[in-house]
């Protein structure tokens, strides 16, 4: 994920992301330093995103649920 600009956006229908093959759980560090568990999307162009609420994130660590 190096070199990418990370953004946090609101999901229009969050339950859709739980079953999506592109979505993974991730620990996200916000610009203010707080850590939150969110969905990381590998698709990068999803119609389920609300770009009006976009804010920057410092880092993302994708968690492996397969274990």
C-alpha positions in Angstrom: 0.0 0.0 0.0 3.0 2.2 -0.1 2.6 5.3 -2.3 -1.2 5.2 -2.2 -3.3 8.0 -0.8 -5.5 6.3 1.9 -9.0 7.6 2.4 -11.7 6.7 4.8 -15.2 6.9 3.3 -18.7 6.1 4.7 -20.3 2.9 3.3 -23.8 3.3 2.0 -24.7 -0.4 2.7 -22.1 -1.7 5.1 -23.5 -5.3 5.2 -22.7 -5.7 1.5 -19.0 -5.4 2.3 -19.0 -8.2 4.8 -19.7 -10.8 2.0 -17.8 -9.0 -0.8 -14.7 -10.8 -2.1 -12.8 -7.5 -2.3 -13.4 -6.5 1.4 -11.2 -7.4 4.3 -11.1 -6.2 7.9 -8.3 -3.8 8.7 -6.9 -1.8 11.5 -6.8 1.8 10.4 -4.8 4.7 12.0 -6.7 7.9 11.5 -5.0 11.3 11.0 -5.5 12.1 14.7 -3.6 8.9 15.7 -6.7 6.9 16.8 -6.9 3.2 15.7 -10.2 1.8 14.4 -11.3 -1.5 12.9 -12.8 -0.9 9.4 -13.3 -2.6 6.0 -10.4 -2.3 3.5 -11.6 -2.6 -0.1 -9.2 -3.8 -2.8 -11.7 -2.8 -5.6 -10.9 0.9 -5.4 -14.0 2.0 -7.4 -17.0 0.6 -5.4 -20.5 2.1 -5.9 -21.1 1.5 -2.2 -18.9 4.5 -1.1 -20.0 7.9 0.0 -17.1 10.1 -1.1 -18.6 13.2 0.5 -17.4 12.0 3.9 -13.8 11.2 2.8 -11.1 11.8 5.3 -7.4 10.9 5.3 -5.9 7.9 7.1 -2.2 7.5 8.1 -2.0 3.7 7.8 -3.9 0.5 7.2 -3.0 -3.0 8.4 -5.2 -5.6 6.8 -6.0 -8.5 9.2 -6.1 -12.1 8.1 -9.4 -13.7 9.0 -8.5 -17.0 7.3 -6.5 -18.1 10.3 
